Amino acid sequence: MLHAPALPPPSALTAPAHPSAPIPSRTGAAGLAAALAAAAGRWLHLVEYRPTSRWTHLLPAADAAEALHPALHADLLTAQVWLLSWLPGQGTPLHDHGDSAGAFTVVRGTLTERVVAAGRAGGTVRQTTVDLTAGRVRHFGPHHVHQVTNTEAGAAVSVHVYTPGLTRMNTYRIDDGRLLQTGTEQAGVDW
């Protein structure tokens, strides 16, 4: 007669091997962006609106951690959090985030994201466009090329999380159906 092996007690499945062993990070950029959006009441007072350009604010990890549950504090050590406001017509150029993956959540309003993917073997690029309303989380990997714009009549606010933190962003244009890099912005130099 076969017997199923005994399972360890539930506490053994979740506890670290040693009481002082760190618990591994489990929350990705999308989870952190969603959690920060849910806690918007704790940071929304920081948001400003600029008629001449988008407003951006790098939220220090300690301030982001204050807005979240203590269990998420360690996950913020390797992340970078940006708050952005978008008045009607404001947007980004076509860009990527270098080697950083990330996510953003629309907190107020609606943002339109245009995603551009290079064609295979020099083929024509593929483009998609989606409207992201409040509460929508958009996650992406490194080298994701997109453009985000407020095409609506009202202001929008979003929170962005990058892991690891941004070190560079590349800008692009589409020429004759092909994606061409037009520049690179460096952290500490361009922003």
C-alpha positions as CSV (number, residue, x, y, z in Angstrom):
1,M,0.0,0.0,0.0
2,L,1.4,3.4,-1.0
3,H,1.3,6.3,1.4
4,A,1.5,10.0,0.5
5,P,4.5,11.7,2.1
6,A,3.6,13.9,5.0
7,L,3.5,17.6,4.3
8,P,5.3,20.0,6.6
9,P,3.1,22.2,8.7
10,P,1.9,25.4,7.0
11,S,4.2,27.5,9.2
12,A,7.2,25.7,7.8
13,L,6.2,26.6,4.3
14,T,6.3,30.3,4.9
15,A,8.9,30.8,7.5
16,P,12.5,31.5,6.5
17,A,15.0,28.7,7.0
18,H,16.7,30.7,9.8
19,P,15.0,33.4,11.9
20,S,17.5,36.0,10.7
21,A,17.4,35.0,7.0
22,P,15.8,37.7,4.9
23,I,12.5,37.0,3.2
24,P,13.0,37.3,-0.6
25,S,11.3,40.1,-2.5
26,R,8.0,39.0,-4.0
27,T,6.4,42.2,-5.2
28,G,7.2,43.3,-8.8
29,A,6.9,46.8,-10.3
30,A,3.3,46.2,-11.2
31,G,2.3,45.3,-7.6
32,L,4.2,48.3,-6.2
33,A,2.6,50.6,-8.7
34,A,-0.9,49.3,-7.9
35,A,-0.2,49.5,-4.1
36,L,1.0,53.1,-4.5
37,A,-2.0,54.0,-6.6
38,A,-4.3,52.5,-3.9
39,A,-2.4,54.7,-1.3
40,A,-2.7,57.9,-3.5
41,G,-4.3,59.8,-0.6
42,R,-0.9,59.7,1.1
43,W,1.0,61.4,-1.7
44,L,-1.5,63.1,-4.1
45,H,-0.9,66.4,-2.3
46,L,2.6,66.5,-3.8
47,V,1.3,66.6,-7.4
48,E,1.6,69.8,-9.4
49,Y,0.4,70.7,-12.8
50,R,2.5,72.7,-15.3
51,P,0.9,74.1,-18.4
52,T,4.2,74.3,-20.3
53,S,5.4,70.7,-19.7
54,R,4.6,67.5,-17.8
55,W,5.4,67.6,-14.1
56,T,7.6,64.7,-12.8
57,H,8.7,64.0,-9.3
58,L,11.1,61.3,-8.1
59,L,9.5,60.0,-4.9
60,P,12.3,59.0,-2.4
61,A,12.1,55.3,-1.4
62,A,11.5,56.3,2.2
63,D,8.5,58.4,1.3
64,A,7.1,55.7,-1.0
65,A,7.6,53.2,1.8
66,E,5.7,55.4,4.3
67,A,2.7,55.2,2.0
68,L,2.8,51.4,1.9
69,H,2.5,48.4,4.2
70,P,5.8,47.7,6.0
71,A,6.0,44.3,4.3
72,L,6.7,46.1,1.0
73,H,9.5,48.4,2.2
74,A,12.3,46.0,1.3
75,D,10.9,45.7,-2.3
76,L,11.3,49.5,-2.7
77,L,15.0,49.3,-2.1
78,T,15.7,48.2,-5.7
79,A,12.9,50.2,-7.2
80,Q,12.5,53.8,-8.4
81,V,9.1,55.6,-8.0
82,W,8.1,58.6,-10.2
83,L,4.9,60.6,-9.9
84,L,3.7,62.4,-13.1
85,S,0.9,64.8,-14.0
86,W,-0.4,65.2,-17.5
87,L,-2.5,68.1,-18.7
88,P,-4.6,67.7,-21.9
89,G,-2.2,67.3,-24.9
90,Q,0.9,66.6,-22.8
91,G,2.8,63.4,-23.5
92,T,6.2,61.7,-23.9
93,P,8.2,61.2,-27.0
94,L,8.5,57.6,-28.3
95,H,10.9,56.1,-25.8
96,D,12.1,53.0,-23.9
97,H,13.5,52.7,-20.3
98,G,16.9,51.2,-21.2
99,D,17.6,48.1,-19.1
100,S,14.8,48.8,-16.6
101,A,11.5,47.0,-16.4
102,G,8.6,48.8,-14.9
103,A,4.9,49.5,-14.5
104,F,2.7,52.5,-14.2
105,T,-0.8,53.0,-12.9
106,V,-3.2,55.7,-13.9
107,V,-4.4,57.3,-10.7
108,R,-6.7,60.0,-12.2
109,G,-7.9,60.6,-15.7
110,T,-7.1,58.6,-18.8
111,L,-3.8,58.2,-20.7
112,T,-3.3,56.8,-24.2
113,E,-0.4,54.4,-24.7
114,R,1.0,53.8,-28.1
115,V,3.3,50.7,-28.2
116,V,5.7,50.2,-31.1
117,A,7.5,46.9,-31.7
118,A,10.3,46.6,-34.3
119,G,9.5,44.2,-37.1
120,R,11.5,41.0,-37.5
121,A,14.6,41.2,-39.7
122,G,14.2,44.8,-40.5
123,G,10.5,44.5,-41.3
124,T,7.8,47.2,-40.7
125,V,7.1,48.1,-37.1
126,R,3.8,47.0,-35.4
127,Q,1.9,49.6,-33.5
128,T,-1.0,49.3,-31.0
129,T,-2.8,52.0,-29.0
130,V,-4.8,51.6,-25.8
131,D,-6.6,54.0,-23.5
132,L,-5.7,53.4,-19.9
133,T,-8.2,54.7,-17.3
134,A,-7.9,55.2,-13.6
135,G,-6.9,52.0,-11.8
136,R,-5.3,50.4,-14.9
137,V,-1.9,49.0,-14.4
138,R,0.5,48.7,-17.3
139,H,3.6,46.6,-16.9
140,F,6.5,46.2,-19.3
141,G,9.9,44.7,-19.7
142,P,13.3,46.3,-20.6
143,H,13.5,48.0,-24.0
144,H,9.7,48.4,-24.2
145,V,9.1,51.2,-26.7
146,H,6.1,53.4,-26.1
147,Q,4.6,56.8,-26.1
148,V,2.2,58.0,-23.4
149,T,-0.1,61.0,-24.0
150,N,-3.1,62.6,-22.3
151,T,-5.6,62.9,-25.2
152,E,-8.5,63.7,-23.0
153,A,-10.0,67.0,-21.8
154,G,-9.1,66.6,-18.1
155,A,-5.9,66.3,-16.2
156,A,-4.3,62.9,-15.4
157,V,-2.0,61.6,-12.7
158,S,0.1,58.4,-12.8
159,V,2.6,56.6,-10.6
160,H,5.5,54.8,-12.3
161,V,7.8,52.1,-10.8
162,Y,11.1,51.0,-12.4
163,T,13.3,48.0,-11.4
164,P,16.1,48.6,-11.3
165,G,15.9,52.3,-11.2
166,L,16.3,54.2,-14.5
167,T,19.8,54.9,-15.7
168,R,18.9,55.8,-19.3
169,M,16.1,56.3,-21.7
170,N,16.3,56.1,-25.5
171,T,14.1,58.1,-27.8
172,Y,12.9,56.9,-31.2
173,R,11.1,57.8,-34.4
174,I,9.5,55.8,-37.1
175,D,11.0,56.4,-40.5
176,D,9.8,54.5,-43.6
177,G,8.2,51.9,-41.4
178,R,11.3,51.3,-39.3
179,L,12.1,52.2,-35.7
180,L,15.1,54.4,-35.5
181,Q,16.8,55.5,-32.2
182,T,17.2,59.3,-32.1
183,G,18.9,59.9,-28.8
184,T,19.7,58.8,-25.3
185,E,19.0,60.6,-22.0
186,Q,21.1,59.7,-19.0
187,A,20.2,59.8,-15.3
188,G,22.0,62.5,-13.4
189,V,22.6,64.4,-16.7
190,D,19.2,64.9,-18.4
191,W,16.9,64.4,-15.4
